[in-house]
Amino acid sequence: MSEFFVDNTARPRRSLLSVPAINLRALQKLSSLTCDGAIFDLEDSVAPEVKDEARDNLLSVFRETPLVNREAIIRINPLSTTAGRKDVDAVLSCLPHAVLLPKVEQPSDVHELADLLDEADAPEGMQIWAMIETPRGILNAAAIAEAAHTTGSRLGAFVVGLNDLRKDTRVPARPGRTYLVPWLMQVVLAARAYGLDVIDSVSNDFRDLDAFATECEQGRDMGFDGKMLIHPAQIEAANAAFAPDEAALAEARETIAAFAKPESVGLNVINMNGRMIERLHVTGAERLVAIAGIIAARKAENQ
């Protein structure tokens, strides 16, 4: 079974590879890949007639070849469907780090799943991630994010889904995602307002890796923590784009060291190289350094 992370503030989520749970061969290969986590998909990529087989695949993989030191997320079907209820039973058998709930449009969607997990005594560390992928979901992003501050909500992250959003809004797929950027930023803002991580949408053309790398850089600059992927070929570019910047990392270490000095004890603001730095920046600096440490440790293990 998966092991839960102790510190939720220090999880690299640069690359989250979505794999259809019906594809047993792909599931078994996950342990050899360098993505930060895997989204085991029981929803759109699995046809109705083989969903039972897909659930059986997950039980086998979680038992025999679990991900080590990386996040495992299971995307279920909507709870309004029979498939969704069966998926929750599979989740409780597999015990992933998180459950990804599709088409979240209101806080009650999150609370309903949280109640089911609580009733089944699921581990407290098991999170709920919300797919924001409909016009109503975008409009209600802040209200949904606020659900994270409700006792027992389990909400930990947003994942943007642009394919459904494009379909519903009739905005075509164009390079640069020009007309989608305002909505993407709205989701980022809502997530940050309530302390959630936020993951950028998939890029459907996995053959054009240059365009994908550009989209990763755009997502990073918009404030996303990482990207949902559909092919292993996309892992390297996502890991590179969303990795801590070396200059930012050096500044983070300097900030931590500066506030640790005896003369800085009790001070909320200090002068660091001619710039005024507030103590509140230490938390972010510590998170960045912790994430960089995890990434470096994984890289050393794979060499």
C-alpha positions as CSV (number, residue, x, y, z in Angstrom):
1,M,0.0,0.0,0.0
2,S,1.0,3.6,-0.5
3,E,2.7,5.5,2.4
4,F,1.3,8.8,3.3
5,F,3.6,11.9,3.3
6,V,4.0,13.5,6.7
7,D,4.5,17.0,5.5
8,N,1.7,18.2,3.1
9,T,3.5,21.5,2.5
10,A,6.5,19.8,0.9
11,R,5.3,17.6,-1.9
12,P,6.7,18.2,-5.4
13,R,3.8,17.9,-7.9
14,R,5.6,18.9,-11.1
15,S,4.5,16.0,-13.1
16,L,1.3,13.9,-12.5
17,L,0.9,11.2,-15.1
18,S,-2.6,10.1,-15.8
19,V,-2.9,6.4,-16.7
20,P,-6.0,4.5,-17.7
21,A,-6.7,1.9,-15.0
22,I,-7.7,-0.5,-17.7
23,N,-4.1,-0.5,-19.1
24,L,-2.4,-2.9,-16.8
25,R,0.9,-2.9,-18.6
26,A,1.1,0.9,-18.3
27,L,0.2,0.7,-14.6
28,Q,3.0,-1.7,-14.0
29,K,5.6,0.5,-15.6
30,L,4.8,3.5,-13.4
31,S,7.3,2.5,-10.7
32,S,10.1,3.0,-13.2
33,L,9.1,6.5,-14.3
34,T,10.3,9.8,-12.8
35,C,7.0,11.5,-12.5
36,D,6.2,13.0,-9.1
37,G,2.9,11.1,-9.0
38,A,0.4,9.1,-10.9
39,I,-3.3,9.6,-11.4
40,F,-4.9,6.2,-11.8
41,D,-7.9,7.0,-14.0
42,L,-11.2,5.2,-13.6
43,E,-13.3,7.8,-15.3
44,D,-13.1,9.1,-18.9
45,S,-10.4,6.8,-20.2
46,V,-12.2,3.6,-19.1
47,A,-15.2,2.4,-21.0
48,P,-18.3,1.5,-18.9
49,E,-18.1,-2.2,-19.8
50,V,-14.6,-2.6,-18.4
51,K,-14.7,-0.5,-15.3
52,D,-14.9,-3.5,-13.0
53,E,-11.7,-4.9,-14.7
54,A,-10.0,-1.5,-14.2
55,R,-10.8,-1.6,-10.5
56,D,-9.3,-5.1,-10.2
57,N,-6.2,-3.8,-12.0
58,L,-5.8,-1.1,-9.4
59,L,-6.1,-3.5,-6.5
60,S,-3.4,-5.7,-8.1
61,V,-1.0,-2.8,-8.7
62,F,-1.4,-1.2,-5.3
63,R,-0.7,-4.6,-3.7
64,E,2.1,-5.8,-5.9
65,T,3.9,-2.7,-7.4
66,P,3.0,0.4,-5.4
67,L,4.6,3.8,-6.0
68,V,7.4,4.5,-3.6
69,N,8.0,8.0,-2.3
70,R,5.6,9.5,-4.8
71,E,1.9,10.3,-4.8
72,A,-0.8,8.0,-5.9
73,I,-4.1,9.6,-6.9
74,I,-7.2,7.7,-8.1
75,R,-9.7,9.6,-10.3
76,I,-13.1,8.2,-9.7
77,N,-16.4,8.6,-11.6
78,P,-19.0,11.1,-10.4
79,L,-20.7,10.1,-7.2
80,S,-24.0,10.5,-8.9
81,T,-23.3,7.3,-10.8
82,T,-23.2,3.7,-9.8
83,A,-19.6,3.5,-11.1
84,G,-18.6,6.3,-8.7
85,R,-19.9,4.5,-5.7
86,K,-18.0,1.4,-6.7
87,D,-14.9,3.4,-7.3
88,V,-15.0,4.6,-3.7
89,D,-15.0,1.0,-2.5
90,A,-11.8,0.5,-4.7
91,V,-10.3,3.6,-3.2
92,L,-10.8,2.3,0.3
93,S,-9.1,-1.0,-0.6
94,C,-6.1,0.7,-2.3
95,L,-5.6,3.6,0.1
96,P,-4.1,6.2,-2.3
97,H,-2.8,9.6,-1.1
98,A,-5.7,11.3,-2.8
99,V,-9.0,10.9,-4.6
100,L,-9.6,13.0,-7.7
101,L,-13.2,14.0,-8.0
102,P,-14.3,15.0,-11.5
103,K,-16.5,17.9,-12.5
104,V,-16.7,19.6,-9.1
105,E,-19.1,22.5,-9.3
106,Q,-20.0,23.3,-5.7
107,P,-18.7,22.8,-2.2
108,S,-21.3,20.1,-1.5
109,D,-19.6,17.9,-4.1
110,V,-16.4,17.8,-1.9
111,H,-18.4,17.4,1.3
112,E,-20.3,14.4,0.0
113,L,-17.1,12.5,-0.8
114,A,-15.5,13.6,2.5
115,D,-18.5,12.2,4.3
116,L,-18.2,8.8,2.5
117,L,-14.5,8.6,3.4
118,D,-15.2,9.5,7.0
119,E,-18.0,7.0,7.3
120,A,-15.6,4.3,6.1
121,D,-12.8,5.4,8.5
122,A,-10.4,6.3,5.6
123,P,-7.1,7.5,6.9
124,E,-7.1,11.2,7.8
125,G,-4.2,11.8,5.5
126,M,-6.2,10.8,2.4
127,Q,-7.0,14.0,0.5
128,I,-9.7,15.0,-2.0
129,W,-8.6,16.7,-5.1
130,A,-11.2,18.6,-7.2
131,M,-11.3,18.7,-11.0
132,I,-12.3,22.2,-12.0
133,E,-13.4,21.6,-15.6
134,T,-16.8,23.2,-16.2
135,P,-18.1,26.8,-16.5
136,R,-19.9,26.4,-13.2
137,G,-16.8,25.0,-11.6
138,I,-14.7,28.0,-12.7
139,L,-17.4,30.4,-11.4
140,N,-17.5,28.7,-8.1
141,A,-13.8,28.0,-7.7
142,A,-13.4,30.3,-4.7
143,A,-16.4,28.8,-2.9
144,I,-15.1,25.3,-3.6
145,A,-11.7,26.3,-2.3
146,E,-13.2,27.7,0.8
147,A,-14.5,24.2,1.6
148,A,-10.8,23.4,2.4
149,H,-11.4,25.4,5.6
150,T,-14.3,23.3,6.7
151,T,-13.5,20.7,9.3
152,G,-13.0,17.3,7.8
153,S,-13.3,18.5,4.2
154,R,-10.0,16.8,3.1
155,L,-9.6,19.2,0.1
156,G,-6.0,19.5,-0.8
157,A,-5.7,20.5,-4.5
158,F,-7.4,21.7,-7.6
159,V,-6.7,20.1,-11.0
160,V,-7.8,22.1,-14.1
161,G,-9.5,20.2,-16.9
162,L,-9.5,22.2,-20.1
163,N,-10.9,19.6,-22.5
164,D,-14.4,19.6,-21.0
165,L,-14.2,23.4,-20.4
166,R,-13.4,24.0,-24.1
167,K,-16.3,21.8,-25.1
168,D,-18.8,23.5,-22.8
169,T,-17.6,27.1,-23.6
170,R,-16.9,26.5,-27.4
171,V,-13.4,28.1,-27.0
172,P,-11.2,26.4,-29.5
173,A,-7.8,24.9,-28.7
174,R,-5.2,27.5,-29.8
175,P,-1.5,27.8,-29.0
176,G,-0.9,30.0,-26.0
177,R,-4.4,29.3,-24.6
178,T,-5.1,33.0,-25.0
179,Y,-8.8,33.1,-24.2
180,L,-8.5,30.5,-21.4
181,V,-5.8,32.3,-19.4
182,P,-8.3,34.5,-17.4
183,W,-10.1,31.4,-16.3
184,L,-6.9,29.6,-15.4
185,M,-5.7,32.5,-13.3
186,Q,-9.1,32.6,-11.6
187,V,-8.6,29.0,-10.5
188,V,-5.0,29.7,-9.3
189,L,-6.2,32.7,-7.3
190,A,-8.9,30.7,-5.6
191,A,-6.5,27.9,-4.7
192,R,-3.9,30.2,-3.3
193,A,-6.5,32.2,-1.3
194,Y,-7.3,29.0,0.6
195,G,-3.9,27.3,0.7
196,L,-4.5,24.7,-2.0
197,D,-2.0,23.3,-4.5
198,V,-3.2,23.7,-8.1
199,I,-2.3,21.6,-11.1
200,D,-2.4,22.7,-14.8
201,S,-4.4,20.8,-17.4
202,V,-3.2,18.2,-19.8
203,S,-1.7,19.0,-23.2
204,N,-3.2,16.7,-25.7
205,D,-0.5,16.6,-28.4
206,F,2.2,14.6,-26.7
207,R,4.2,14.5,-29.9
208,D,5.0,18.2,-30.0
209,L,7.3,18.4,-27.0
210,D,8.5,21.9,-27.8
211,A,5.0,23.2,-27.6
212,F,4.5,21.2,-24.5
213,A,7.6,22.7,-22.8
214,T,6.3,26.2,-23.7
215,E,3.0,25.4,-22.1
216,C,4.7,24.1,-19.0
217,E,6.6,27.4,-18.7
218,Q,3.4,29.3,-19.1
219,G,1.7,27.3,-16.4
220,R,4.7,27.8,-14.1
221,D,4.6,31.6,-14.6
222,M,0.9,31.6,-13.9
223,G,1.5,30.0,-10.6
224,F,0.7,26.4,-11.1
225,D,2.5,23.8,-9.0
226,G,2.8,21.3,-11.8
227,K,1.0,19.7,-14.7
228,M,-1.3,16.7,-15.4
229,L,0.3,14.6,-18.1
230,I,-1.0,12.0,-20.6
231,H,2.3,10.4,-21.8
232,P,5.6,9.5,-20.2
233,A,7.4,11.6,-22.9
234,Q,6.1,14.7,-21.2
235,I,7.6,14.0,-17.8
236,E,11.1,15.5,-18.4
237,A,9.8,18.8,-19.6
238,A,7.3,19.2,-16.8
239,N,9.9,18.3,-14.2
240,A,12.3,20.9,-15.6
241,A,9.8,23.7,-15.9
242,F,8.2,23.3,-12.4
243,A,11.4,22.5,-10.5
244,P,12.6,25.2,-8.0
245,D,14.6,27.9,-9.8
246,E,18.2,27.9,-8.7
247,A,18.3,31.7,-8.0
248,A,15.0,31.4,-6.1
249,L,16.4,28.5,-4.2
250,A,19.6,30.3,-3.3
251,E,17.5,33.3,-2.0
252,A,15.3,31.0,0.0
253,R,18.3,29.5,1.8
254,E,19.7,32.9,2.4
255,T,16.4,34.1,3.9
256,I,16.2,31.1,6.2
257,A,19.8,31.7,7.4
258,A,19.2,35.4,7.9
259,F,16.2,35.0,10.2
260,A,18.0,32.2,12.1
261,K,20.8,34.6,13.2
262,P,20.7,35.7,16.9
263,E,20.3,39.3,16.0
264,S,17.1,38.5,14.0
265,V,15.3,36.7,16.8
266,G,12.1,38.6,17.5
267,L,12.3,40.7,14.3
268,N,9.5,40.4,11.7
269,V,11.4,42.4,9.1
270,I,15.1,42.5,8.3
271,N,17.4,44.1,5.8
272,M,18.9,41.5,3.5
273,N,21.3,42.7,0.8
274,G,19.5,46.1,0.7
275,R,16.0,44.6,0.6
276,M,13.4,44.5,3.3
277,I,12.4,40.8,3.9
278,E,9.5,39.9,6.1
279,R,9.5,36.8,8.4
280,L,6.4,35.6,6.7
281,H,8.6,34.7,3.7
282,V,10.4,32.1,5.8
283,T,7.6,29.6,5.5
284,G,7.7,29.8,1.7
285,A,11.4,29.6,1.7
286,E,11.4,26.5,3.9
287,R,8.8,24.8,1.6
288,L,10.9,25.5,-1.5
289,V,14.1,24.2,0.1
290,A,12.2,21.1,1.3
291,I,10.8,20.4,-2.2
292,A,14.3,20.8,-3.7
293,G,15.6,18.3,-1.2
294,I,13.0,15.7,-2.1
295,I,13.7,16.2,-5.8
296,A,17.5,15.9,-5.3
297,A,17.1,12.7,-3.2
298,R,14.9,11.1,-5.9
299,K,17.5,12.0,-8.6
300,A,20.2,10.4,-6.5
301,E,18.2,7.3,-6.1
302,N,17.7,7.0,-9.9
303,Q,21.3,7.4,-10.8
